[in-house]
Amino acid sequence: LRAAQMIADSVFYIFFEHNSNELSPEAIKKMNRIYEFLENNPDTKLKITGYSDSSGVPSYDQMIAAIRAISVKSYLADKGIKTSRMVALGYSAQKFIASNESEEGRRLNRRVEIELIIH
């Protein structure tokens, strides 16, 4: 759990509340930092991958994971980043970074990971 909490501080991880795709104020701060980086590095692209915890049914987990990734992509697109520079994917309840046995672990698993693709 300690390693997962270190990851949580990274600008490349956006976390979500249960059953939500709304960006928190902290997530918006991170997104604005990513936006600034993209503005200054026009050849950089993003892979945006959404995940969920394992508390829902698989079809719902898949849907919410994809919607979370799309909400991150939409935020950046609304600020002016071309959608052709971003791909958004939802992978549902996979690649856990913490145990789903605790609320804190589930919170850390409800995330979007942002990967820079630098050319």
C-alpha positions, 0 to 999 in steps of 0.5 A, a space after each residue: 500500500 505504501 508503494 501505491 500511495 507513492 504512485 498516487 502523488 504522481 502527476 500521471 495518475 488521476 484518481 476518482 471517487 466511487 461510481 464517478 468520472 468527475 475530475 477532483 480539484 487535485 486532478 484538475 491541478 495535475 491535468 493543468 500541469 500535463 496540459 502545460 507540458 503538452 503545450 511546450 512539447 507539441 510532438 508528445 502524444 498521450 496514452 490515457 488508460 482508465 481502470 476501476 476497482 473490482 466492486 462492480 459487475 464487469 460490464 459496469 467496471 469496463 464502462 466506468 473505466 472507459 468514461 474516466 479515460 474519456 473525461 481526461 481526454 476531453 478535459 485536455 481537448 477542451 483546453 486546446 490539445 488536439 484529440 489526434 495526440 491522445 488515445 483513451 482506453 478503458 481496461 476495467 478492473 485490471 492492473 491493480 496497484 493496491 488491494 481491493 480489500 480496503 477502501 483505500 486500496 479500492 480508491 487507488 485502483 479507481 484511476 486513469 494512468 497517463 503515459 507520455 509518448 515522446 517522438 
